[in-house]
Amino acid sequence: MCGPVRLDYPGLRALVDRIGRDLEARGARPGDRVAALFPNCHLYLACYFAALLRRLVLVPLNVRLSRREMLTILEHSGARVLIGESVLAAPLLRHGAAAGEGWIAGPTGVGGAGAEAEAPPEAVHLYYTSGTTGEPKGVILTGGNLGAHVDMTLQELGFSARDAWLHAAPMFHLADAWAVWTVTAAGGTHVLLPRFEPAAALELMCGAGVTITNLVPTMLMGLLAEAQKHGRAPRSLRLLLSGGAPIAPSVVARIGERLGCDYAQTYGLTETSPFLSFSMLHEEQRVLPTEARLRLLARTGRPARGVELRVVRPPGAAAFGDVPADDRTVGEVVARGPTVTPGYWRDPEATRAAFLGGWFHTGDLGTIDADGSLNLVDRLKDVILTGGETVYSTEVENALYEHPGVREAAVFGVPDDTWGESVRAVVVPGERGVAAGELVAFCRERLARYKCPREVDFLEALPRTGSGKIDKKALREPFWRGRSRQIN
């Protein structure tokens, strides 16, 4: 279901075959990389299957990237053919391209080492990371990775043919693209939203009988505000997933109150297909007091089926090994299992750096309790060191989100000649508005003084990465410009 377009599965298969034949006519052969550039739509859905059935390696392109950034990915991946929406794809095609039924396809003209490199025979996708920590890397995902992830999500999330999934997050990112395979395996319905806007999303969820979706926190906060504004909720919605950043227990409570559905926090990375854990409650936990249940749902959760997770002492620690399972000692999250990437495309050095002792190092910091439940506290690159104290940005953000006047918040460190770094917050206010001093005082009631923002800035919207996450690198950059230390 995509706007006025309605396709049953035989109709989708016919579209898949037409796209596949077009790709072959443009010169794509088994093992070749094929780049795709679409907004969320039925054509994108069909491209995923067309590439798989013809043993092509699909390279989804972020529609928000500049032309130069896209060309860099085309060169590095060695994509021989590009298919996409005409307006988006035409500027990237170096030779004549033929239009199909709403798409345009043609050879990229890419040569050199990228084009000559042979993909591993089991490779299915190359997902390029958003590049918030440097140059984007091509993450190889195999048929085995995706198959294991389908099996895991079918069981963990209880998908059936009765489910209708809303593709709200971008399909070029695994925050949503994993559902291409799982929903189809269950025989469910795909509901496609070309671009996320809270009002359009709420309308579609109510009108199309959406039962499950995944939203990054920025989308989630917008949807909650829209639902409150109109006093409306999608009655069919059974489960709302969210990942990309932790959310506060108070926000989990608002989900239940305003949307009337179950909630689960998810955790994962592109390199892990993506999910590693879920915060869904087990039967014995559903009878706990409300406050305890909300805290559990806001945690990162227990490892997903087939996934092994550990929390180890972070890089630079005096000793190595697992941290105590006391839910207090912070370490780096490492993972292994059948959903973990075999490595990065044409980047053996990055692959070696990411895999140590057979475990994939996520770059995320967290704690673990005696039950094996994980709780993320921050990205390694987002930790703030101020006056010899360690501040985790997510802890401060969660405190800010408890204030009714805050719609979105981002916290990061800025240079401070006295303390090394100081805590700064950028906030998108809610409808009622709020003053900076009020937020600082609010945080001081909840946090140690050194953790509280020294300054609060206000914006109408926060910058985001291609996956919809808040782009803290863009927020930090003006403050660190010209400094000897490089921001992450």
Backbone torsions as a table, in degrees:
resi	resn	phi	psi	omega
1	MET	NA	113.6	-177.3
2	CYS	-141.8	99.3	-175.2
3	GLY	58.6	-128.3	179.4
4	PRO	-80.0	-8.1	-176.4
5	VAL	-81.1	128.6	175.4
6	ARG	-126.5	124.6	179.2
7	LEU	-129.6	135.0	167.3
8	ASP	-87.7	179.2	-176.2
9	TYR	-65.9	-38.4	173.2
10	PRO	-60.9	-38.0	177.4
11	GLY	-65.9	-37.9	176.6
12	LEU	-64.6	-42.2	-179.7
13	ARG	-62.8	-38.4	178.2
14	ALA	-63.7	-40.8	177.3
15	LEU	-65.5	-41.5	177.5
16	VAL	-57.0	-44.8	-179.1
17	ASP	-65.9	-38.0	179.3
18	ARG	-65.9	-42.6	178.3
19	ILE	-65.6	-41.9	178.8
20	GLY	-59.7	-43.4	178.6
21	ARG	-64.4	-37.6	179.1
22	ASP	-65.3	-41.7	178.6
23	LEU	-62.3	-41.6	177.4
24	GLU	-63.7	-39.4	179.8
25	ALA	-65.3	-25.7	177.9
26	ARG	-86.2	1.2	175.1
27	GLY	106.8	3.8	-179.7
28	ALA	-74.4	131.8	-179.8
29	ARG	-127.2	157.3	-179.3
30	PRO	-48.4	132.7	-178.5
31	GLY	93.3	-17.8	178.8
32	ASP	-70.9	150.9	171.8
33	ARG	-87.3	134.5	177.5
34	VAL	-124.5	122.2	-179.6
35	ALA	-89.2	144.6	179.3
36	ALA	-126.4	136.3	-176.1
37	LEU	-137.6	90.6	-178.4
38	PHE	-137.4	155.3	160.2
39	PRO	-75.0	174.6	175.2
40	ASN	-60.0	122.6	179.7
41	CYS	-167.0	170.2	-179.1
42	HIS	-65.1	-27.9	178.3
43	LEU	-67.5	-38.5	178.0
44	TYR	-64.5	-44.4	177.4
45	LEU	-55.0	-46.2	-179.3
46	ALA	-66.3	-34.1	179.4
47	CYS	-60.9	-39.6	179.0
48	TYR	-57.0	-45.3	-177.6
49	PHE	-75.6	-36.7	179.4
50	ALA	-61.3	-43.0	178.9
51	ALA	-64.8	-44.0	-178.7
52	LEU	-61.6	-46.8	-176.0
53	LEU	-66.9	-24.7	178.7
54	ARG	-103.5	14.1	175.8
55	ARG	56.5	40.3	173.9
56	LEU	-99.6	151.9	178.5
57	VAL	-96.8	110.3	-176.3
58	LEU	-79.3	134.4	177.9
59	VAL	-118.3	92.5	179.2
60	PRO	-68.9	132.0	-179.9
61	LEU	-103.1	136.8	176.7
62	ASN	-70.8	119.1	-176.3
63	VAL	-67.1	-15.3	-177.7
64	ARG	-89.0	-6.0	-179.6
65	LEU	-73.2	156.7	173.7
66	SER	-74.2	164.9	177.7
67	ARG	-58.5	-41.1	-179.7
68	ARG	-62.1	-43.6	179.8
69	GLU	-64.4	-39.6	178.1
70	MET	-65.1	-41.7	179.2
71	LEU	-62.9	-35.9	176.7
72	THR	-60.9	-42.8	179.2
73	ILE	-68.6	-40.7	177.0
74	LEU	-59.4	-43.9	-180.0
75	GLU	-65.2	-46.8	-176.1
76	HIS	-67.3	-40.6	-179.2
77	SER	-75.4	-24.5	-175.3
78	GLY	73.6	28.6	-179.2
79	ALA	-62.5	122.5	-178.9
80	ARG	-83.6	-29.7	-175.7
81	VAL	-130.7	143.4	174.5
82	LEU	-120.8	134.8	174.0
83	ILE	-127.8	140.2	-179.1
84	GLY	-176.5	-179.4	173.4
85	GLU	-65.1	138.1	-170.9
86	SER	-53.2	-48.9	-176.2
87	VAL	-62.6	-37.0	-177.6
88	LEU	-78.8	-41.2	-169.1
89	ALA	-88.3	-30.4	-173.6
90	ALA	-54.7	-41.9	-178.7
91	PRO	-64.7	-15.0	-177.4
92	LEU	-96.5	-12.4	-176.6
93	LEU	-88.3	125.0	-174.3
94	ARG	-87.8	-15.2	179.8
95	HIS	-124.9	174.3	179.2
96	GLY	-58.5	140.7	-179.6
97	ALA	-126.7	149.5	179.7
98	ALA	-105.3	139.5	179.7
99	ALA	-87.1	141.3	174.2
100	GLY	-105.4	-147.6	-179.3
101	GLU	-83.6	71.0	-179.3
102	GLY	97.8	0.4	176.9
103	TRP	-127.9	167.0	175.2
104	ILE	-130.7	141.3	-177.7
105	ALA	-142.7	149.1	178.6
106	GLY	-177.0	168.4	177.6
107	PRO	-70.3	146.9	-178.8
108	THR	-85.8	-22.6	-175.3
109	GLY	76.7	10.6	180.0
110	VAL	-70.3	138.0	176.2
111	GLY	-132.4	-161.2	176.0
112	GLY	80.4	-160.7	-172.6
113	ALA	-62.5	-36.9	-179.3
114	GLY	-62.2	-45.8	-178.4
115	ALA	-68.9	-32.8	-177.2
116	GLU	-80.8	-21.0	-178.6
117	ALA	-65.3	141.3	179.1
118	GLU	-98.4	129.9	178.1
119	ALA	-73.7	147.3	173.0
120	PRO	-55.4	141.1	-174.8
121	PRO	-59.1	-25.0	-178.7
122	GLU	-89.3	-3.2	-176.8
123	ALA	-68.0	139.1	178.3
124	VAL	-118.6	-39.9	-177.3
125	HIS	-134.4	153.8	164.3
126	LEU	-123.4	109.2	176.6
127	TYR	-102.3	123.7	178.3
128	TYR	-90.4	126.8	-178.6
129	THR	-64.1	161.4	-172.3
130	SER	-68.5	-17.9	175.8
131	GLY	81.8	19.7	179.1
132	THR	-70.9	-14.9	178.2
133	THR	-112.1	15.9	-179.4
134	GLY	140.3	-155.2	-179.9
135	GLU	-65.3	138.9	177.6
136	PRO	-58.8	144.3	176.9
137	LYS	-115.5	143.6	179.0
138	GLY	-86.7	112.1	-179.0
139	VAL	-88.4	121.5	178.5
140	ILE	-83.2	127.3	170.8
141	LEU	-120.3	137.8	-175.4
142	THR	-105.4	169.8	174.1
143	GLY	-60.4	-35.9	177.1
144	GLY	-65.0	-41.1	176.1
145	ASN	-58.0	-50.5	-175.4
146	LEU	-68.3	-39.5	178.9
147	GLY	-62.4	-43.1	178.4
148	ALA	-64.7	-37.5	-179.7
149	HIS	-69.7	-37.0	176.0
150	VAL	-61.4	-48.8	179.5
151	ASP	-58.2	-43.0	-177.8
152	MET	-65.3	-46.5	-176.5
153	THR	-72.9	-31.4	174.7
154	LEU	-59.3	-42.4	-178.1
155	GLN	-77.5	-47.0	-174.9
156	GLU	-66.0	-37.7	-171.9
157	LEU	-104.8	-3.4	174.0
158	GLY	65.0	37.3	179.8
159	PHE	-63.4	145.9	173.8
160	SER	-146.7	175.9	179.4
161	ALA	-66.1	-14.4	179.0
162	ARG	-81.3	-9.7	-175.8
163	ASP	-81.9	145.2	172.8
164	ALA	-123.1	116.2	-176.9
165	TRP	-97.0	130.4	175.0
166	LEU	-91.9	116.4	173.2
167	HIS	-79.7	87.8	-176.8
168	ALA	-98.8	-43.7	174.6
169	ALA	-73.8	159.8	-176.2
170	PRO	-62.7	135.9	180.0
171	MET	-75.1	-9.1	174.7
172	PHE	-80.3	-4.4	-177.7
173	HIS	-120.5	147.9	-178.1
174	LEU	-69.8	-9.9	172.8
175	ALA	-56.0	-26.2	177.5
176	ASP	-122.5	-34.8	-169.2
177	ALA	-63.6	-23.9	176.9
178	TRP	-57.7	-31.8	-177.2
179	ALA	-70.9	-19.9	174.2
180	VAL	-51.4	-44.5	-175.0
181	TRP	-83.9	-44.0	-174.9
182	THR	-68.5	-45.1	-179.6
183	VAL	-62.6	-40.9	179.0
184	THR	-66.4	-41.3	178.6
185	ALA	-61.2	-32.5	179.0
186	ALA	-82.5	-11.5	-175.8
187	GLY	76.5	23.1	-178.3
188	GLY	-84.0	-172.9	-176.4
189	THR	-104.9	134.7	174.3
190	HIS	-96.7	122.1	175.5
191	VAL	-113.8	121.2	-170.1
192	LEU	-110.6	129.9	178.1
193	LEU	-113.5	111.3	-174.5
194	PRO	-56.7	-39.7	179.9
195	ARG	-147.6	134.2	-176.4
196	PHE	-75.1	121.5	167.1
197	GLU	-133.9	132.4	-174.4
198	PRO	-52.2	-44.2	-177.9
199	ALA	-65.0	-44.8	179.8
200	ALA	-65.6	-39.1	179.9
201	ALA	-64.4	-45.4	-179.9
202	LEU	-63.6	-42.4	178.8
203	GLU	-60.7	-45.1	-178.4
204	LEU	-68.9	-39.5	179.2
205	MET	-62.1	-40.3	179.5
206	CYS	-72.1	-41.2	-174.2
207	GLY	-80.7	-26.8	-174.6
208	ALA	-102.6	3.3	178.2
209	GLY	67.8	37.2	-179.2
210	VAL	-63.6	133.9	-178.9
211	THR	-108.5	-21.0	-175.2
212	ILE	-157.7	144.2	175.9
213	THR	-159.5	172.2	179.2
214	ASN	-128.8	126.5	-179.0
215	LEU	-128.1	136.5	169.9
216	VAL	-71.7	158.9	-173.2
217	PRO	-54.2	-36.0	179.6
218	THR	-63.0	-40.0	176.2
219	MET	-66.8	-43.5	-178.4
220	LEU	-59.1	-44.8	-179.5
221	MET	-64.6	-37.4	176.8
222	GLY	-64.8	-40.8	179.4
223	LEU	-65.9	-42.2	178.8
224	LEU	-61.7	-42.3	179.1
225	ALA	-62.9	-40.8	-179.8
226	GLU	-67.1	-41.5	179.3
227	ALA	-63.7	-39.4	178.3
228	GLN	-68.5	-40.8	-177.6
229	LYS	-59.7	-40.7	-174.9
230	HIS	-103.7	-2.3	-178.5
231	GLY	58.6	39.6	-173.2
232	ARG	-130.1	143.1	178.1
233	ALA	-143.8	146.7	177.5
234	PRO	-74.2	108.8	-175.4
235	ARG	-63.4	-26.8	-176.7
236	SER	-78.1	-17.0	-172.6
237	LEU	-67.3	121.0	179.6
238	ARG	-102.9	-28.9	-175.0
239	LEU	-149.3	129.5	174.8
240	LEU	-115.0	124.5	177.4
241	LEU	-103.0	149.3	174.8
242	SER	-147.7	142.0	178.6
243	GLY	-155.5	-179.6	-179.6
244	GLY	102.1	-26.2	175.9
245	ALA	-167.2	146.9	178.3
246	PRO	-65.4	154.2	172.7
247	ILE	-125.2	158.0	-175.2
248	ALA	-79.5	152.9	175.7
249	PRO	-54.7	-33.2	179.5
250	SER	-63.4	-33.0	177.5
251	VAL	-72.0	-38.5	176.2
252	VAL	-58.8	-41.0	178.6
253	ALA	-62.1	-40.5	179.7
254	ARG	-65.3	-33.4	177.8
255	ILE	-61.3	-47.3	179.0
256	GLY	-63.7	-40.2	-177.5
257	GLU	-69.7	-42.7	-171.2
258	ARG	-94.1	-30.8	-176.8
259	LEU	-107.9	-18.8	175.2
260	GLY	65.6	31.3	-178.3
261	CYS	-128.7	168.1	172.9
262	ASP	-73.3	159.4	-178.9
263	TYR	-135.1	147.0	171.8
264	ALA	-143.7	131.9	171.0
265	GLN	-78.4	136.7	176.7
266	THR	-115.8	155.3	176.1
267	TYR	-139.5	134.2	177.4
268	GLY	179.9	-179.5	-178.8
269	LEU	-140.3	163.7	173.2
270	THR	-53.9	-40.1	-176.5
271	GLU	-67.5	-9.7	-177.6
272	THR	-121.2	16.8	165.8
273	SER	80.8	0.2	8.2
274	PRO	-113.9	-19.9	-161.5
275	PHE	-77.7	139.2	173.7
276	LEU	-115.1	-29.0	-177.5
277	SER	-154.2	161.6	176.9
278	PHE	-136.9	151.3	-179.9
279	SER	-102.0	14.3	-177.8
280	MET	-59.6	144.2	-177.4
281	LEU	-77.8	142.5	170.0
282	HIS	-84.5	164.3	-174.3
283	GLU	-54.1	-43.2	-176.9
284	GLU	-68.7	-18.3	-179.7
285	GLN	-86.9	-17.3	-176.8
286	ARG	-69.8	-16.8	-179.0
287	VAL	-95.3	1.7	179.1
288	LEU	-68.8	158.6	174.8
289	PRO	-56.8	153.9	-174.6
290	THR	-53.4	-47.0	-177.1
291	GLU	-61.2	-40.1	179.2
292	ALA	-67.1	-40.1	178.8
293	ARG	-64.6	-41.4	179.7
294	LEU	-63.8	-39.6	178.4
295	ARG	-63.4	-41.2	179.5
296	LEU	-65.7	-41.4	-179.2
297	LEU	-67.3	-29.4	179.9
298	ALA	-82.1	-9.1	177.4
299	ARG	-74.6	170.5	176.7
300	THR	-72.9	-32.1	170.1
301	GLY	102.1	-173.3	-177.8
302	ARG	-88.1	153.9	179.1
303	PRO	-57.7	141.4	175.7
304	ALA	-69.4	163.2	-178.4
305	ARG	-60.5	132.0	179.0
306	GLY	86.1	-4.9	-177.4
307	VAL	-103.8	136.6	172.1
308	GLU	-108.6	129.5	178.6
309	LEU	-125.5	141.0	172.2
310	ARG	-133.6	158.4	171.0
311	VAL	-119.4	115.6	-173.3
312	VAL	-116.4	162.3	179.4
313	ARG	-60.3	134.4	-172.5
314	PRO	-70.9	164.3	178.4
315	PRO	-54.0	137.5	179.4
316	GLY	91.4	-6.6	178.9
317	ALA	-68.7	154.2	-178.0
318	ALA	-68.8	-27.4	-179.3
319	ALA	-129.5	160.1	-178.8
320	PHE	-111.3	173.2	178.0
321	GLY	107.4	179.5	-177.5
322	ASP	-70.5	147.0	173.0
323	VAL	-79.6	160.9	176.4
324	PRO	-61.4	145.3	178.7
325	ALA	-84.5	60.9	-176.0
326	ASP	-110.5	2.1	-179.3
327	ASP	61.7	20.1	177.6
328	ARG	-126.8	-38.6	-176.0
329	THR	-77.7	125.4	-174.8
330	VAL	-91.2	137.0	175.4
331	GLY	-148.4	-178.2	179.1
332	GLU	-89.3	138.3	178.0
333	VAL	-81.0	128.3	174.9
334	VAL	-124.3	153.0	-173.1
335	ALA	-142.6	155.6	167.8
336	ARG	-152.6	159.2	-177.9
337	GLY	151.7	176.8	-174.1
338	PRO	-70.4	-11.6	179.5
339	THR	-93.3	-2.0	-176.2
340	VAL	-84.0	134.1	-179.7
341	THR	-53.6	148.4	170.8
342	PRO	-75.9	-14.1	178.0
343	GLY	152.3	-170.5	-177.2
344	TYR	-102.2	141.0	-177.8
345	TRP	-64.7	122.7	176.5
346	ARG	53.6	36.6	-179.8
347	ASP	-146.2	69.5	-178.5
348	PRO	-62.2	-31.0	-179.7
349	GLU	-65.6	-44.6	178.1
350	ALA	-65.6	-35.5	178.3
351	THR	-64.3	-46.5	179.0
352	ARG	-62.1	-38.4	-178.7
353	ALA	-68.1	-32.1	-176.6
354	ALA	-80.8	-28.2	-177.0
355	PHE	-109.7	113.8	178.3
356	LEU	-124.3	121.5	179.7
357	GLY	63.4	27.3	179.3
358	GLY	84.7	1.6	180.0
359	TRP	-111.8	139.7	176.7
360	PHE	-85.2	125.7	-179.4
361	HIS	-92.0	118.5	-170.3
362	THR	-81.3	-22.8	-172.8
363	GLY	79.3	7.8	177.7
364	ASP	-103.6	145.3	178.5
365	LEU	-106.0	139.7	-179.6
366	GLY	-160.9	179.2	174.0
367	THR	-122.2	164.7	178.6
368	ILE	-138.6	143.8	-179.5
369	ASP	-104.5	-178.8	-174.9
370	ALA	-65.6	-21.8	178.2
371	ASP	-87.3	0.6	-178.8
372	GLY	83.2	13.2	179.6
373	SER	-84.8	129.9	-175.5
374	LEU	-94.5	145.9	172.4
375	ASN	-137.1	114.3	179.4
376	LEU	-74.4	143.2	176.2
377	VAL	-115.5	-26.3	179.0
378	ASP	179.5	168.3	164.7
379	ARG	-81.5	145.5	175.8
380	LEU	-50.7	-41.5	-175.4
381	LYS	-74.8	-12.3	-177.3
382	ASP	-102.3	-1.9	178.5
383	VAL	-65.0	137.8	-179.6
384	ILE	-107.3	127.9	177.8
385	LEU	-109.4	110.4	-175.4
386	THR	-129.9	118.5	178.5
387	GLY	56.9	34.0	-179.6
388	GLY	83.9	-3.1	178.8
389	GLU	-102.2	150.0	177.6
390	THR	-100.0	128.1	177.8
391	VAL	-120.1	128.8	176.8
392	TYR	-95.3	121.4	-172.5
393	SER	-59.6	-34.2	-177.2
394	THR	-66.6	-31.4	178.1
395	GLU	-64.4	-41.2	179.3
396	VAL	-70.2	-40.8	178.5
397	GLU	-61.0	-41.9	179.1
398	ASN	-62.6	-37.2	176.6
399	ALA	-64.1	-42.3	179.0
400	LEU	-63.8	-38.5	-178.3
401	TYR	-66.8	-17.5	177.1
402	GLU	-73.1	-17.7	179.6
403	HIS	-79.3	129.4	-176.9
404	PRO	-65.0	-16.6	-179.7
405	GLY	-89.6	5.0	-178.1
406	VAL	-108.5	122.8	174.8
407	ARG	-93.7	-45.3	176.8
408	GLU	-139.7	152.2	-179.9
409	ALA	-148.9	145.3	173.7
410	ALA	-137.4	135.9	-178.1
411	VAL	-124.2	138.4	-178.0
412	PHE	-156.3	169.0	179.7
413	GLY	-94.9	142.1	176.3
414	VAL	-126.0	157.3	-177.2
415	PRO	-60.5	141.4	177.6
416	ASP	-144.0	119.2	-175.1
417	ASP	-65.0	-24.0	-179.4
418	THR	-90.6	-46.3	-172.1
419	TRP	-102.9	-2.1	-175.7
420	GLY	88.8	-60.3	172.8
421	GLU	-138.5	154.1	170.2
422	SER	-128.1	159.0	-175.7
423	VAL	-85.5	129.0	178.4
424	ARG	-128.5	143.3	178.9
425	ALA	-122.3	144.5	170.9
426	VAL	-121.1	129.7	-171.4
427	VAL	-127.6	139.2	165.9
428	VAL	-99.3	112.9	-175.8
429	PRO	-73.0	155.0	173.2
430	GLY	-80.3	-170.8	-175.3
431	GLU	-63.2	-33.8	-175.9
432	ARG	-78.2	-17.4	179.5
433	GLY	75.7	163.6	-177.9
434	VAL	-163.1	151.2	179.3
435	ALA	-99.0	154.0	-178.5
436	ALA	-59.8	-45.8	-179.3
437	GLY	-60.8	-36.0	178.4
438	GLU	-63.3	-40.4	-179.9
439	LEU	-69.8	-40.1	177.8
440	VAL	-61.6	-45.7	179.0
441	ALA	-63.3	-39.1	179.1
442	PHE	-60.8	-44.3	179.2
443	CYS	-65.7	-38.0	-178.0
444	ARG	-66.6	-21.1	175.0
445	GLU	-76.0	-16.0	-172.2
446	ARG	-118.6	-20.9	-173.0
447	LEU	-131.2	159.8	171.6
448	ALA	-59.1	148.4	-173.0
449	ARG	-58.4	-38.4	-176.9
450	TYR	-68.1	-18.1	179.5
451	LYS	-84.8	-15.5	-172.2
452	CYS	-80.7	148.3	178.6
453	PRO	-61.0	137.1	172.0
454	ARG	-84.2	-28.6	179.0
455	GLU	-136.0	145.7	175.0
456	VAL	-128.3	124.3	176.1
457	ASP	-106.9	157.1	-179.9
458	PHE	-121.9	136.5	175.7
459	LEU	-132.2	157.2	175.5
460	GLU	-75.7	-28.3	178.3
461	ALA	-154.1	149.9	178.4
462	LEU	-95.9	143.9	176.7
463	PRO	-65.5	147.7	-177.6
464	ARG	-130.3	155.5	171.2
465	THR	-80.3	177.1	-179.9
466	GLY	-60.0	-28.3	-178.9
467	SER	-84.7	-2.6	179.4
468	GLY	95.6	-0.9	177.3
469	LYS	-75.2	154.3	175.5
470	ILE	-65.5	131.4	-177.0
471	ASP	-91.4	90.0	-178.2
472	LYS	-70.2	-27.2	177.5
473	LYS	-59.8	-43.5	179.3
474	ALA	-65.3	-34.6	179.2
475	LEU	-72.0	-37.9	-177.7
476	ARG	-75.0	-32.8	-167.6
477	GLU	-52.0	-45.5	-178.7
478	PRO	-61.2	-30.4	-177.7
479	PHE	-77.8	-29.2	-176.5
480	TRP	-98.6	-3.4	-178.1
481	ARG	-59.4	130.1	178.9
482	GLY	85.1	-2.7	178.6
483	ARG	-85.4	152.8	179.7
484	SER	-68.8	-32.7	176.9
485	ARG	-75.9	137.1	179.1
486	GLN	-93.4	134.2	175.7
487	ILE	-73.8	156.6	-179.5
488	ASN	-87.9	NA	NA
